[in-house]
Amino acid sequence: TDERAQFVVEEHGRGVFLYRKTGEHAVETNSGTGKRMYLHSTAAGKSILAHLTRENVEAIIDEWGLPAITENTISNREALFDELEAIRDRGYAFNHEENIEGLHAVGAPLVLDEQGVIGALSISGPTHRMKGDWFDRELPDRLLGIVNELELNIAYN
């Protein structure tokens, strides 16, 4: 995609960037390896939350809250649960400037049958490139294919 890709896991109710790769056209942000972030404000984080139990998500919200990182961040509990249901239905999450103004992202969870969700992969870029059919359909399809390959590699290696 020539954008930025990152792999995130949940640890103690926060997201942790485990890996990041930037493409030729990627924008730099402060999301370096090891950095922690709120799960509810990113595509990868929402993908993870969508595959946790409601009780686990409630506990994370009770511990960390739902701070509005930008004006687009979901900061209402029931709105978040509605969004998590939509993510489960379609298989991936969007971030429409919810964590960084001017940045869109799409994320998909890595789920293994016995282990549940182990993390999420997301691709992000500036809003002027992350739009239209490319962002809404093509990029999610490509991302789901990559996640499927990762799940198979992890399960059978």
C-alpha positions in Angstrom: 0.0 0.0 0.0 3.0 2.3 0.5 1.3 3.5 3.7 2.0 2.7 7.3 1.1 -0.8 8.8 1.2 -1.7 12.4 0.5 -4.7 14.6 -1.1 -4.0 18.0 -1.9 -6.2 21.0 -3.9 -5.6 24.1 -2.1 -5.5 27.4 -3.7 -4.5 30.7 -6.5 -2.8 28.8 -4.3 -0.7 26.6 -3.0 -1.2 23.1 0.7 -1.7 22.5 2.4 -1.3 19.2 4.5 -4.4 18.6 5.5 -3.8 15.0 5.4 -0.9 12.6 6.5 -0.8 8.9 6.3 2.4 6.9 5.9 2.4 3.1 7.3 5.0 0.7 4.4 7.4 1.1 3.7 6.8 4.8 3.3 9.7 7.2 5.2 9.6 10.4 3.4 9.7 13.7 4.3 9.0 17.3 3.2 5.4 17.1 6.5 3.7 17.6 7.1 0.2 18.8 6.2 -0.3 22.5 4.1 2.8 22.6 0.7 2.4 24.5 -2.6 3.9 23.3 -6.3 3.8 24.1 -8.0 0.9 22.3 -11.3 2.8 21.6 -9.7 5.4 19.4 -7.9 3.3 16.8 -8.9 0.8 14.1 -6.6 -1.9 15.5 -7.8 -1.3 19.0 -11.5 -1.3 18.1 -10.9 -4.6 16.2 -9.4 -6.1 19.3 -12.2 -4.8 21.6 -14.8 -6.2 19.2 -13.5 -9.7 19.9 -13.4 -9.4 23.7 -16.4 -10.2 26.0 -18.6 -7.4 26.9 -17.5 -7.8 30.5 -13.8 -7.4 29.5 -14.6 -4.3 27.5 -16.6 -2.9 30.4 -13.7 -3.5 32.7 -11.3 -1.7 30.3 -13.7 1.3 30.0 -14.0 1.4 33.8 -10.2 1.4 34.2 -9.2 3.7 31.4 -12.4 5.6 30.4 -13.3 6.7 26.9 -11.4 10.0 26.5 -12.0 12.0 23.4 -8.6 12.1 21.7 -10.1 14.1 18.8 -13.6 15.4 18.1 -14.3 12.2 16.2 -13.4 9.8 19.0 -16.2 7.6 20.3 -16.5 8.7 23.9 -19.9 7.2 24.7 -20.1 3.7 26.1 -23.3 2.6 24.2 -22.0 4.2 21.0 -18.8 2.2 21.4 -20.7 -1.1 21.9 -22.8 -0.3 18.8 -19.6 0.2 16.8 -18.1 -3.0 18.1 -21.1 -4.9 16.9 -20.8 -3.4 13.5 -17.1 -4.3 13.4 -17.9 -8.0 14.3 -20.4 -8.0 11.5 -18.1 -6.7 8.8 -14.9 -8.2 10.1 -12.8 -5.0 10.3 -12.8 -1.5 11.9 -12.4 2.0 10.6 -10.7 5.0 12.2 -12.0 8.3 10.8 -9.6 10.8 12.5 -10.5 9.3 15.9 -6.9 9.2 17.2 -5.0 11.7 15.0 -6.6 14.5 13.0 -6.0 14.1 9.3 -5.4 10.3 9.5 -7.7 7.4 8.6 -7.1 3.8 9.2 -8.6 0.3 8.7 -7.8 -2.5 11.1 -8.6 -6.2 11.3 -8.2 -8.7 14.2 -6.1 -11.8 14.2 -8.3 -14.4 15.8 -7.3 -18.0 16.6 -10.0 -20.5 17.6 -8.5 -21.6 20.9 -6.7 -18.4 21.8 -9.3 -15.8 20.7 -8.0 -12.4 19.5 -4.3 -12.2 19.7 -3.9 -8.7 18.2 -4.8 -6.6 15.2 -3.2 -5.4 12.0 -4.0 -1.9 10.7 -3.0 0.3 7.8 -3.2 4.1 8.1 -2.6 7.1 6.0 -3.7 10.7 5.4 -7.3 11.4 4.8 -6.7 12.7 1.2 -5.4 9.2 0.2 -7.5 7.1 2.5 -10.9 7.7 0.9 -13.5 6.4 -1.5 -13.7 2.8 -2.8 -10.0 2.3 -2.1 -10.5 2.9 1.6 -14.0 1.6 2.0 -13.6 -1.7 0.0 -10.3 -2.4 -1.6 -8.1 -1.8 1.4 -10.2 -3.8 3.9 -10.3 -6.7 1.4 -6.5 -6.6 1.0 -6.1 -6.4 4.8 -8.5 -9.3 5.5 -6.5 -11.4 3.1 -3.2 -10.6 4.8 -4.7 -11.3 8.2 -6.0 -14.6 7.0 -2.5 -15.6 5.9 -1.0 -14.5 9.2 -3.6 -16.6 11.1 -2.8 -19.6 9.0 1.0 -19.1 9.5 0.6 -18.8 13.2 -1.8 -21.7 13.6 0.3 -24.2 11.5 3.9 -23.2 12.2 
